[in-house]
Amino acid sequence: MKKPVNPWKNIPAEDYEAHMGNPMVGQLQALTGITQEALKKYLPPRFMMLGCCTGNGFEHVNPEITKQVVGVDINPDYLKIARKRYGSGIPGLQLFCLDLNRDALPLMEADLVMGGLILEYVNLEKTAEALQQIIPSGGTAVFVIQQSEGSSFVSDTRIKSLEILTTISRELDPQEVQRVFEEYRFLLQELQEIAIPGNKKFIRLVFEKV
């Protein structure tokens, strides 16, 4: 019996970028800003992005500081675009096509791990356990989750291919995320609310591995 195909594999990159970058959504812009801020603050020698898609935020990597960049995504077409866009500018770029609910992360240490709107689609315990093996003591994990404030989790931009995500996403309570990650030696350092269009907000959670 064939395993069901994850809907993320059937969403074209152009649809994803058009939706996320739509002024009524504004999430692509917000996420790249959060990535830029984290890279400047933590100056990681080794950086990993979970759910990197087409590489949004990679343009802020300084290869003179960050020698190893790892991107993980479930859609191979997204990764091909990311490699085309950033492969020449980031010599240490490595991309892995993985389903975080089924596949193990590569055992490569990372001083900074980021994930924007990825925790809503994965098993929190499995993800925290995997990152415990990857992030050394003193390292940082930055996650962004979405609060819909009574609106639909996936904004209506009339891009039909993304509508299926409402069947596999779930809205998370920041306290739940904190509880799970603290069980795996990640202490919450910051929690920030960021207003975005569409009557929604991002919650940015910053953890330190102890």
N, C-alpha and C positions, 0 to 999 in steps of 0.2 A: 504494500500500500504506500503510495507516494505521500511524503510529508507536504502539508499545505505551504504554499508560497507566501512568504511575508509580504504584505501589501507595499511595504517600502521599496521592494524590488521592481514594482510596476509603475512607480511614479517617475516620469521623465524629469531630468535635471532642470530643463527649461521651465517646466510647470512649478517645480519646487521654488526655484529662484524668483519666478514671477510672482508667486503667491507671497513668499516671505518678504520680498522687497517691495510689495505693493504699499503705497503710502497709507492705506487703510489698515495695514498690518504692522509694518515697520519693524519686524522682528529681525530681519537680516542685518539691518543697520545697528540695532541695539546689541545683538550678539557679537558682531565684529568689534564694537566699541568696548565691550566687556573683555574680550580676548586681548585687545590692544592694552588695556589698563593692566591686566594681570601680567602680561609679558614684560611690561615696563617696570612693574613693582617687584616681581620675584626674580627676574633675570635668570631664568632656568637654563642650566647647561643641557638638560634633557627634558623634552616637552612631549606630552601625549594628548591628542584630542580624540575623545570618544564621540562617534557620530559626526565625523568631520565633513560629511557630504562632499561638496565640490571644493572644499578648502577655505570656506569663509573664515577669515581671521588669520590665515597663514601669511597674508601680505604684511603682517606686523612682526613676523619673526625676523630677528637680527641674527644671521648665521655666524657672525663673529662672536656672539655670546652663546647662542643656542646651537650646539653642534649636532644634536640628535633630535629629530622631529618625527614623531610617529602619529599617523592618522589611521583611525579605525572606522569602517562604515560597512553596512550590510549590502549596499548597492555597488556592484563593480563598475557600473557606468559613471557613477559619481566620482569614484577614485581615479578613473582614467582622465576625467576632466581636471581633477586636482593635480595629478601628475603633470599634465600638459601645461597647466597654468603656473605651477610653482616648482616643478622638478629642477629646472635649471638654476633657479634663484636660491634654492635651499639644498645644498649638496648632501646634507644628512637626512633628507626626507625618505621615510619608509612608510608604505601604505599597506594595510592589511584588510582584506574583505572577510569580515567575521560577523556572525550573529551572536550578540552578547548573551542571549538566552540559551545558546547551545554550544558555542565555541569558547575555548580558553583564550585569554589574552596572551600575546607573546610575553615571555618572561624577560622583559627589558625594563630596567629601572628608569623611573621618570621623576624628576624633581617637582614638576608641575603637571597635573592632569586636569583637563577641563572637559566639561560636557554640557552643551546647551540643548535643553529640551530633549534629553535622551533618557533620563530616569523614568519618565512617564511611560516608557515602552519596555523596560527591562525589569528583571528581578532585582530588587534592592539588595537583598542579602547576598546573592551571588556576585553582584557587582562590587559591593564593599569588600567581600572576602578576596576577590581577585585583586583589587587595588591594594589591599594590605600587603600583598606579595610584591607589588611593583613600586610603591612609593616608600622611600626610606624615611626613617625618623627625621622630623624637621621639614619634610616635604609638604606640598600643598595640593589640595583638590578643590576645584572651583566648579560648582554646578549651578545651572539656571533652570528653574522650574517655572511653570506658568500658572497663574490664578486667573480664572475666566470671569470672575465677578458677575456671575449669572448669565453670561453669554455663552455661545457654543465654544467648545475647546478649539475647534478649527474654524477660523473666521471664513465668512462667505465672500470669496473673491470670484465666484463663478468659474473657478478652475476645478473641473469635476474630478480629476484624478486624485485630489487630496481628500475628497469627502470620505473615502473609506477609512481614513485614519481615525475617525470617530469611533470605529468599531474595535480598535486595538489600543487606544490611548486611555489613560486614567489620570485624573487630577490628583496631585499629591499634597498632603499636609506637610509643611516644612518641619513640624515637630516629629512626624514619622520618619522623615529622611534623617533628621538629627539623631533620633533614637537608634536607628539601624546602624548608621556609620559610627556612632560612639561605641557600639558593641565591638567594632573592629578597629578600635584605637585611633579613631579620627575625632578630634575635638573641634567643635564649632567655634570659629574665631570671629566671623562676621555674618550678619544676615541683613540684606538690603532689599528694599522694595523699589522697583523701577517702573514707573508708569509707561505704558505703551498704548498705541491707538486701539480702538475697538473695545473700550471699556474693560481692559485687561491690565495685568501687571506681571512683571517678572519678579521672581524672588531669587536673589543671588546668595548662595550659601558657600562660605569659604571654610574649609576644614584644614587643620594641621595634623599630620600623622605623628603620634607620640610613641 
